[in-house]
Amino acid sequence: MKSLIKVIGLLTMTGLLAYCSASKNTLSISEKEAQAFELAKGDTIAISNEEVEYEIIIIEPGFNTWLNSIARPKGYYSQSFMENRNRLMVLEWNQRVIQPQRYDPSLYEQQINYDPNIDYGYDVNYKLYNYFIYFQRKYNQRLGPFIPRI
């Protein structure tokens, strides 16, 4: 009987800790941002740098609207800041792609080939970084130790 009480107590504590940690992860999303998330019309954004022959195509409803109206403007973050964050988030993204039994495969469909030794330029890093922020906020995901803020 004491074992059952300990197990129930442990499960209760685990549930309480999960509830507390989940409540800390909720983001404050503005009405304008929520409207961008709710757009059903597909946006297509091509992120490319012809010098290094690199291209990412993002087909995500609302991303272009979000990028142009919610995201921080170009120049707000340095390229090195975004490169460092992109490295971390790409690593986590790719780990999730190869674990479809653990992470939703409809969210993490393809790996991203991001080589930290290549200078992709400011524009590619800016759009990729902001896509990660958009993705985390829209789908309530966490691709690293940082809270996805705008």
Protein Blocks (a to p, Z undefined) as FASTA:
>chain_A
ZZmmmmmmmmmmmmmmmmmmmmmmpccddfklmmmmmpmbdcddddddfklopacdddde
hklmmmmmmmccehkacfklmmmmmmmmmmmmmmmmmmmmlpcfklmmbccdddfkbceb
jklmmmmmmmmmmmmmmnopafbjbdcdZZ
